[in-house]
Amino acid sequence: MRRHRDTCLARVVSNKKQKILNIESEENDDAVTIGNFTYDHKKIEKRKLKTLLSVVDKVNITTDMRTSGQKVSYIVVTCHFVDPDWLLKKRVLNFCNVPPPHSGFIIANTLQKCFVDWGIENKVFTVTVDNAKANDVAIRILKDDFQLRKLLTIGGRLFHVRCCAHVTNLLVQDGLGQIGNIINCVREGIKYLVASEGSTYLMLVTAMEFKEVFPRFQDRDQNFQWVPTLEDWMKVKNICDILEVFNEVTNIVFGSVYPTSNLFFPEVWRMKEVLTTKSVDRNEYIQAMAKKMNEKFEKYWGECNLLMAIAAVLDPRYKMVLIKFCFPLIYPKFEASQNIDLVFKVLHELYDEYVQVHNSRAMGQTMQKNINVSSSSSSTNIFARTMPSERSMFQSFVRSVDTFQPIKSDLDVYLEEGVYICEEGTDAKFDALEWWKVNNLKYKILSKMARDILAIPISTVASESTFSAGGRVIDPYRASLSIETV
């Protein structure tokens, strides 16, 4: 009997070891030898991505940190950009161990090394992080470095992006903390029945659909003590009216279709509108919930959120019309007027920077063209050098004219035109990036600015998902592997 038990134990241990070895083998199987040639998949793919990044003007970064069951911390760095075909891309650049302490300096240093390794140290437009204090310090360090190297756009006003998903979650958690005694009866009843730890909103909505089941289940199980009254159910319904909006915002942030930054400002306005209305609700518990959430809203989004506002203006369905409509509803009258002027001012400052870049590139191309023409003409006779063709003269004139800004800029023309009206039923499918791709010849400079702004991620969801992609990244078996293998 003892021998049989030992044999079984040895077999279990062997199976676990083999599973770990299989995983490690799977992770390390990067090089393949064919004949006399060895192909390293990682190096090849990295070279391809670096080549792609080399032709991109600006990139945006999201980053997140998680700790495995073995108390080993990993950081992921994800890059977001629009490729030459106007397709929005996201690529994981780095997934590595970060030893403690996880200070802002360590995070900033890790990000800097990653930027240099990928050749994007002069291309980082924005960095999106959650609201951890260490992240605030890291962004401040990076911002100071970029400032010294004169790489920040409009003085770095857009550089630090706070994760919209994280802020929304903080709002909801603060609100739920004010009405915990109301929903606890439903929550505990659901946990008793199905041990659910899912979304509070979805839990409450589902519970309301089956509210008749609660008293019936109590008749069958004397230990079941959580039966809300009709008044309790009415309170739950009123609470769900608030949470529904925040649930819809969360679905947009976590949507399977990768969202562009223009989608978020209308949702922020919706949240503010609900909180303002519910802050004067006749029910005291709703007032308490809404006021607490509004305090958190003012902390993070009380000031004019330039990035969201500018991204909304660069959505042809909204332009400045949405800003002028929403701001008086979000802010007091005087602040609304100031913030509208601020958005308009920063828009033009940002556009002027793109004009300068465009002109400097055009001048550089003209000079290079003249050098090439001069070099090639040196091998021809004197007559050929003194008689340039009419076509070359015209091309030189076009290039010189292209460096001067017209009386009305792309931005002026865009803002003066009416908003784009989608065909009925197609608004939800509208792709702002595709619209700018189609109109990039009409708005030669502004389209580049729109491309870069729309590619900015408003949440760190893309980086967070790396830690749970299919449950394979840091599952219990992989967490037992060496840091290098993970």
C-alpha positions as CSV (number, residue, x, y, z in Angstrom):
1,M,0.0,0.0,0.0
2,R,2.8,2.4,1.0
3,R,4.7,1.6,-2.2
4,H,1.6,2.3,-4.3
5,R,1.0,5.6,-2.5
6,D,4.7,6.7,-3.1
7,T,4.3,5.7,-6.8
8,C,1.2,7.8,-7.2
9,L,2.9,10.8,-5.5
10,A,5.9,10.5,-7.7
11,R,3.7,10.4,-10.8
12,V,1.8,13.6,-9.7
13,V,5.1,15.4,-9.1
14,S,6.5,14.2,-12.4
15,N,3.3,15.4,-14.2
16,K,3.6,18.8,-12.6
17,K,7.3,19.1,-13.5
18,Q,6.6,18.0,-17.1
19,K,3.8,20.6,-17.4
20,I,6.2,23.3,-16.3
21,L,8.9,22.1,-18.6
22,N,6.4,22.0,-21.5
23,I,5.5,25.6,-20.8
24,E,9.1,26.7,-20.5
25,S,10.0,24.8,-23.7
26,E,7.0,26.5,-25.4
27,E,8.2,30.0,-24.2
28,N,11.9,29.4,-25.2
29,D,11.3,27.8,-28.6
30,D,12.2,31.0,-30.4
31,A,15.0,29.8,-32.7
32,V,14.5,27.4,-35.6
33,T,17.5,25.9,-37.5
34,I,16.9,25.1,-41.2
35,G,20.0,23.8,-43.0
36,N,22.9,26.2,-42.1
37,F,20.6,29.1,-41.1
38,T,19.1,29.8,-37.7
39,Y,16.0,32.0,-37.5
40,D,15.2,33.8,-34.2
41,H,11.5,34.6,-34.2
42,K,11.8,37.2,-31.4
43,K,14.6,39.1,-33.1
44,I,12.8,39.0,-36.5
45,E,9.5,40.3,-35.1
46,K,11.3,43.0,-33.0
47,R,13.2,44.1,-36.1
48,K,9.9,44.4,-38.0
49,L,8.2,46.4,-35.3
50,K,11.2,48.7,-34.9
51,T,11.1,49.3,-38.7
52,L,7.4,50.2,-38.5
53,L,8.0,52.5,-35.5
54,S,10.8,54.3,-37.4
55,V,8.3,55.7,-39.9
56,V,5.8,56.8,-37.2
57,D,6.0,60.4,-36.0
58,K,4.4,60.0,-32.6
59,V,3.6,57.1,-30.3
60,N,1.5,56.9,-27.1
61,I,2.3,54.7,-24.1
62,T,0.1,52.9,-21.6
63,T,1.7,51.0,-18.7
64,D,0.5,48.9,-15.8
65,M,2.1,46.8,-13.0
66,R,0.9,43.6,-11.4
67,T,2.2,41.2,-8.8
68,S,2.1,37.4,-9.2
69,G,1.1,34.9,-6.5
70,Q,4.9,34.6,-5.7
71,K,5.0,38.3,-4.9
72,V,7.0,39.0,-8.1
73,S,6.1,42.3,-9.8
74,Y,5.9,42.7,-13.6
75,I,5.4,45.9,-15.6
76,V,4.0,45.9,-19.1
77,V,4.6,48.8,-21.6
78,T,2.2,49.0,-24.6
79,C,2.7,51.3,-27.6
80,H,-0.3,52.9,-29.5
81,F,0.1,54.6,-32.8
82,V,-1.4,55.0,-36.3
83,D,0.5,53.3,-39.1
84,P,1.1,54.7,-42.6
85,D,-2.2,53.1,-43.7
86,W,-4.1,55.0,-41.1
87,L,-4.8,51.9,-39.0
88,L,-4.8,52.2,-35.2
89,K,-2.2,49.8,-33.8
90,K,-1.2,48.7,-30.3
91,R,1.9,46.6,-29.6
92,V,3.4,45.3,-26.3
93,L,7.0,46.6,-26.2
94,N,8.1,45.3,-22.9
95,F,7.0,42.8,-20.2
96,C,9.6,42.5,-17.5
97,N,10.2,42.1,-13.8
98,V,10.5,45.2,-11.7
99,P,12.3,44.6,-8.4
100,P,11.1,46.6,-5.3
101,P,10.9,49.3,-4.3
102,H,8.3,50.3,-6.9
103,S,9.0,54.0,-6.6
104,G,8.3,56.6,-9.2
105,F,12.0,56.8,-10.1
106,I,12.2,53.0,-10.7
107,I,9.1,53.1,-13.0
108,A,10.4,56.2,-14.9
109,N,13.8,54.5,-15.4
110,T,12.2,51.3,-16.6
111,L,10.1,53.3,-19.1
112,Q,13.1,55.3,-20.3
113,K,15.1,52.2,-21.0
114,C,12.2,50.7,-22.9
115,F,11.9,53.9,-25.1
116,V,15.6,53.9,-25.9
117,D,15.6,50.2,-26.7
118,W,12.8,50.6,-29.2
119,G,14.2,53.9,-30.7
120,I,11.1,55.9,-29.6
121,E,12.7,58.1,-27.0
122,N,12.0,61.2,-29.1
123,K,8.5,60.2,-30.3
124,V,6.5,59.7,-27.1
125,F,3.5,61.9,-27.2
126,T,1.5,60.9,-24.1
127,V,1.7,58.4,-21.3
128,T,-1.5,56.9,-19.8
129,V,-1.4,55.6,-16.2
130,D,-3.8,54.9,-13.3
131,N,-3.8,57.2,-10.3
132,A,-1.2,55.6,-8.1
133,K,1.1,58.1,-6.5
134,A,4.2,56.3,-7.8
135,N,2.9,56.8,-11.4
136,D,2.4,60.6,-10.7
137,V,6.1,60.8,-9.7
138,A,7.2,58.7,-12.7
139,I,5.3,61.0,-15.1
140,R,6.7,64.1,-13.5
141,I,10.3,62.7,-13.9
142,L,9.7,61.8,-17.6
143,K,8.0,65.1,-18.2
144,D,11.0,67.0,-16.8
145,D,13.4,65.0,-19.0
146,F,11.3,65.6,-22.2
147,Q,11.0,69.3,-21.3
148,L,14.8,69.6,-21.1
149,R,15.1,68.0,-24.5
150,K,12.3,70.2,-25.9
151,L,10.2,67.2,-27.0
152,L,6.9,68.2,-25.3
153,T,3.9,69.2,-27.4
154,I,2.3,72.5,-26.2
155,G,4.4,72.5,-23.1
156,G,3.4,69.0,-22.0
157,R,-0.3,69.8,-21.3
158,L,-1.4,66.5,-22.9
159,F,1.6,64.4,-21.8
160,H,0.0,62.9,-18.6
161,V,-3.2,61.1,-19.3
162,R,-5.2,59.7,-16.3
163,C,-6.9,56.4,-16.9
164,C,-10.6,57.0,-17.6
165,A,-11.6,53.5,-16.5
166,H,-9.8,53.9,-13.2
167,V,-11.4,57.3,-12.4
168,T,-14.9,56.0,-13.3
169,N,-14.4,53.1,-11.0
170,L,-13.4,55.4,-8.2
171,L,-16.5,57.5,-8.7
172,V,-18.7,54.4,-8.5
173,Q,-17.0,53.0,-5.4
174,D,-17.4,56.3,-3.6
175,G,-21.0,56.4,-4.5
176,L,-21.7,52.8,-3.4
177,G,-20.0,53.5,-0.1
178,Q,-22.8,55.9,0.7
179,I,-25.6,53.4,0.2
180,G,-24.0,50.1,1.3
181,N,-26.8,49.4,3.8
182,I,-29.4,49.6,1.1
183,I,-27.8,47.1,-1.4
184,N,-26.2,44.8,1.2
185,C,-29.4,42.8,1.6
186,V,-29.5,42.0,-2.1
187,R,-25.7,41.5,-2.3
188,E,-25.6,39.0,0.5
189,G,-28.6,37.1,-0.8
190,I,-27.0,36.8,-4.3
191,K,-23.7,35.7,-2.7
192,Y,-25.6,33.0,-0.7
193,L,-27.2,31.7,-3.8
194,V,-24.4,31.8,-6.4
195,A,-21.3,33.2,-4.7
196,S,-21.1,35.9,-7.3
197,E,-18.5,38.7,-7.1
198,G,-19.4,40.3,-10.4
199,S,-20.4,43.9,-11.3
200,T,-22.6,45.5,-8.7
201,Y,-24.8,47.1,-11.4
202,L,-25.4,43.8,-13.3
203,M,-26.0,42.0,-10.0
204,L,-28.7,44.5,-8.9
205,V,-30.4,44.5,-12.3
206,T,-30.5,40.7,-12.5
207,A,-31.7,40.5,-8.9
208,M,-34.6,42.8,-9.7
209,E,-35.7,40.5,-12.5
210,F,-35.9,37.7,-10.0
211,K,-37.1,39.5,-6.9
212,E,-40.1,37.2,-6.5
213,V,-37.7,34.3,-6.0
214,F,-36.2,35.7,-2.8
215,P,-39.2,35.0,-0.5
216,R,-39.9,31.6,-2.2
217,F,-36.3,30.5,-1.5
218,Q,-36.7,31.6,2.1
219,D,-39.6,29.2,2.4
220,R,-37.4,26.3,1.2
221,D,-34.2,27.3,3.2
222,Q,-34.6,28.6,6.7
223,N,-31.0,29.8,6.7
224,F,-31.7,32.3,3.9
225,Q,-32.4,35.6,5.7
226,W,-32.0,38.2,2.9
227,V,-35.5,39.1,1.6
228,P,-35.7,42.8,0.6
229,T,-39.0,44.7,1.1
230,L,-40.9,46.4,-1.7
231,E,-39.4,49.7,-0.4
232,D,-35.9,48.2,-0.6
233,W,-36.5,47.1,-4.2
234,M,-37.6,50.6,-5.1
235,K,-34.4,52.0,-3.7
236,V,-32.4,49.5,-5.7
237,K,-34.2,50.6,-8.8
238,N,-33.4,54.3,-8.2
239,I,-29.7,53.4,-7.6
240,C,-29.6,51.5,-10.8
241,D,-30.8,54.5,-12.7
242,I,-27.5,56.2,-11.7
243,L,-25.3,53.2,-12.2
244,E,-26.6,52.4,-15.7
245,V,-24.9,55.4,-17.2
246,F,-21.6,54.5,-15.5
247,N,-22.0,50.9,-16.7
248,E,-22.4,52.1,-20.3
249,V,-19.3,54.3,-20.0
250,T,-17.3,51.3,-18.7
251,N,-18.5,49.2,-21.7
252,I,-17.1,51.8,-24.0
253,V,-13.8,51.9,-22.2
254,F,-13.5,48.1,-22.2
255,G,-15.1,47.6,-25.6
256,S,-13.8,44.9,-27.8
257,V,-13.4,47.4,-30.7
258,Y,-10.5,49.5,-29.8
259,P,-11.9,53.0,-29.1
260,T,-10.4,56.3,-30.2
261,S,-10.1,59.3,-27.8
262,N,-13.0,61.3,-29.4
263,L,-15.5,58.9,-27.8
264,F,-15.0,59.8,-24.2
265,F,-15.9,63.5,-23.8
266,P,-19.7,62.9,-24.6
267,E,-19.6,60.2,-21.9
268,V,-18.0,62.4,-19.3
269,W,-20.7,65.0,-20.0
270,R,-23.4,62.3,-19.5
271,M,-21.9,61.3,-16.1
272,K,-21.7,64.9,-15.0
273,E,-25.3,65.6,-16.1
274,V,-26.6,62.6,-14.1
275,L,-24.6,63.6,-11.0
276,T,-25.9,67.2,-11.2
277,T,-29.5,66.1,-11.5
278,K,-29.4,63.4,-8.8
279,S,-27.6,65.8,-6.4
280,V,-31.0,67.5,-5.8
281,D,-33.1,64.3,-5.9
282,R,-36.0,64.0,-3.5
283,N,-34.5,60.9,-1.9
284,E,-31.8,61.6,0.6
285,Y,-29.8,58.4,-0.1
286,I,-29.6,59.3,-3.8
287,Q,-28.5,62.8,-2.9
288,A,-25.8,61.4,-0.7
289,M,-24.6,59.0,-3.3
290,A,-24.6,61.6,-6.1
291,K,-22.8,64.3,-4.0
292,K,-20.0,61.9,-3.0
293,M,-19.5,60.8,-6.6
294,N,-19.5,64.5,-7.7
295,E,-16.7,65.3,-5.3
296,K,-14.5,62.7,-6.9
297,F,-15.6,63.9,-10.4
298,E,-14.5,67.4,-9.5
299,K,-11.2,66.2,-8.2
300,Y,-10.2,64.5,-11.4
301,W,-12.3,66.1,-14.1
302,G,-13.4,69.4,-12.5
303,E,-10.8,71.3,-14.5
304,C,-11.2,71.5,-18.2
305,N,-9.9,68.2,-19.6
306,L,-8.0,69.4,-22.6
307,L,-7.3,66.1,-24.2
308,M,-10.9,64.8,-24.2
309,A,-12.2,68.2,-25.3
310,I,-9.7,68.5,-28.2
311,A,-10.3,65.0,-29.3
312,A,-14.1,65.7,-29.4
313,V,-13.5,68.9,-31.5
314,L,-11.5,66.7,-34.0
315,D,-14.6,64.5,-34.4
316,P,-16.3,66.0,-37.4
317,R,-19.7,65.2,-35.8
318,Y,-19.0,67.5,-32.9
319,K,-16.4,70.1,-33.5
320,M,-16.7,73.2,-31.2
321,V,-20.5,72.8,-31.2
322,L,-20.4,70.1,-28.6
323,I,-18.0,72.0,-26.4
324,K,-20.2,75.1,-26.5
325,F,-23.2,73.0,-25.7
326,C,-21.7,70.9,-22.9
327,F,-19.5,73.3,-21.0
328,P,-22.3,75.5,-19.7
329,L,-24.0,72.3,-18.4
330,I,-20.8,71.0,-16.7
331,Y,-19.3,74.3,-15.3
332,P,-20.6,77.5,-13.8
333,K,-21.3,80.2,-16.4
334,F,-18.0,82.1,-16.0
335,E,-15.9,79.0,-15.9
336,A,-17.6,77.6,-18.9
337,S,-16.8,80.6,-21.0
338,Q,-13.1,80.5,-19.8
339,N,-12.8,76.8,-20.6
340,I,-14.3,77.2,-24.1
341,D,-11.8,80.0,-24.8
342,L,-9.0,77.7,-23.4
343,V,-9.9,74.8,-25.7
344,F,-10.0,77.1,-28.7
345,K,-6.6,78.7,-27.8
346,V,-4.9,75.4,-27.2
347,L,-6.3,74.0,-30.4
348,H,-4.6,76.8,-32.4
349,E,-1.4,76.5,-30.4
350,L,-1.2,72.8,-31.2
351,Y,-2.1,73.4,-34.8
352,D,0.6,76.0,-35.1
353,E,3.2,73.5,-33.9
354,Y,2.2,71.1,-36.6
355,V,2.5,73.9,-39.2
356,Q,6.0,74.6,-38.0
357,V,7.0,71.0,-38.4
358,H,5.3,70.8,-41.8
359,N,7.2,73.9,-43.0
360,S,10.6,72.8,-41.7
361,R,10.2,69.4,-43.4
362,A,9.1,71.1,-46.7
363,M,12.1,73.4,-46.6
364,G,14.4,70.4,-45.9
365,Q,13.0,68.5,-48.8
366,T,13.5,71.6,-51.1
367,M,17.1,72.0,-50.0
368,Q,17.7,68.3,-50.5
369,K,16.1,68.5,-54.0
370,N,18.3,71.4,-54.9
371,I,21.4,69.6,-53.7
372,N,20.4,66.5,-55.8
373,V,19.7,68.7,-58.9
374,S,23.0,70.6,-58.5
375,S,24.9,67.3,-58.1
376,S,23.4,65.7,-61.1
377,S,23.8,68.8,-63.3
378,S,27.5,69.0,-62.6
379,S,28.1,66.3,-65.1
380,T,26.2,68.1,-67.9
381,N,27.3,71.0,-70.1
382,I,27.0,74.7,-69.1
383,F,24.0,75.2,-71.3
384,A,22.0,72.5,-69.6
385,R,22.8,74.0,-66.1
386,T,21.6,77.5,-67.1
387,M,18.4,76.3,-68.8
388,P,16.3,74.3,-66.2
389,S,13.2,72.7,-67.6
390,E,9.9,74.5,-67.1
391,R,8.6,71.5,-65.1
392,S,11.4,71.6,-62.6
393,M,10.9,75.4,-62.2
394,F,7.2,74.9,-61.5
395,Q,7.9,72.1,-59.0
396,S,10.4,74.3,-57.1
397,F,7.7,77.1,-57.0
398,V,5.1,74.7,-55.7
399,R,7.4,73.5,-52.9
400,S,8.2,77.1,-51.9
401,V,4.6,78.1,-51.8
402,D,3.7,75.0,-49.7
403,T,5.8,76.4,-46.8
404,F,3.6,79.5,-46.4
405,Q,0.4,79.3,-44.4
406,P,-2.7,80.3,-46.4
407,I,-5.0,83.1,-45.3
408,K,-7.3,80.5,-43.8
409,S,-5.7,77.5,-42.2
410,D,-6.9,73.9,-42.3
411,L,-8.2,74.4,-38.7
412,D,-10.1,77.6,-39.5
413,V,-11.8,75.9,-42.6
414,Y,-12.6,72.8,-40.6
415,L,-14.2,74.7,-37.7
416,E,-16.2,77.0,-40.0
417,E,-17.8,74.2,-41.9
418,G,-20.9,72.5,-40.5
419,V,-20.7,69.3,-38.4
420,Y,-20.8,66.0,-40.3
421,I,-24.2,64.4,-40.2
422,C,-24.2,60.6,-40.2
423,E,-26.8,58.7,-42.1
424,E,-29.6,57.5,-39.9
425,G,-28.6,54.4,-38.0
426,T,-24.9,54.7,-38.8
427,D,-23.7,57.1,-36.0
428,A,-22.6,54.2,-33.7
429,K,-20.4,52.8,-36.4
430,F,-18.8,56.1,-37.4
431,D,-15.0,55.9,-37.5
432,A,-13.4,59.3,-37.0
433,L,-10.0,58.0,-38.0
434,E,-11.3,56.7,-41.3
435,W,-13.0,60.1,-41.9
436,W,-9.6,61.9,-41.5
437,K,-8.0,59.3,-43.8
438,V,-10.5,60.1,-46.5
439,N,-10.1,63.9,-46.0
440,N,-6.3,64.0,-45.4
441,L,-5.7,65.8,-48.8
442,K,-8.2,68.5,-48.0
443,Y,-6.8,69.0,-44.5
444,K,-3.1,68.3,-45.2
445,I,-1.8,69.5,-41.8
446,L,-4.8,69.2,-39.6
447,S,-5.3,65.6,-40.5
448,K,-1.8,64.7,-39.1
449,M,-2.8,66.5,-35.9
450,A,-6.1,64.6,-35.7
451,R,-4.4,61.3,-36.4
452,D,-2.0,61.8,-33.5
453,I,-4.7,63.0,-31.1
454,L,-7.2,60.2,-31.9
455,A,-4.6,57.6,-31.3
456,I,-4.1,58.6,-27.6
457,P,-5.5,55.9,-25.3
458,I,-7.8,57.3,-22.5
459,S,-7.4,54.2,-20.4
460,T,-4.8,51.6,-19.5
461,V,-7.1,48.8,-20.4
462,A,-4.8,47.6,-23.3
463,S,-1.9,47.2,-20.8
464,E,-4.0,45.7,-18.0
465,S,-5.4,43.0,-20.4
466,T,-1.9,41.7,-21.0
467,F,-1.9,40.2,-17.6
468,S,-5.0,38.2,-18.2
469,A,-5.0,37.4,-21.9
470,G,-6.7,34.0,-22.1
471,G,-5.6,33.3,-18.5
472,R,-2.1,32.3,-19.8
473,V,0.2,35.1,-18.9
474,I,0.8,34.7,-15.2
475,D,-1.3,31.7,-14.2
476,P,-0.2,29.6,-11.2
477,Y,2.1,27.4,-13.4
478,R,3.8,30.2,-15.2
479,A,4.2,32.2,-12.0
480,S,6.4,29.3,-10.7
481,L,8.8,29.8,-13.6
482,S,11.9,31.9,-13.7
483,I,11.4,35.6,-14.1
484,E,13.2,35.6,-17.5
485,T,10.9,32.9,-18.8
486,V,7.7,34.7,-17.7
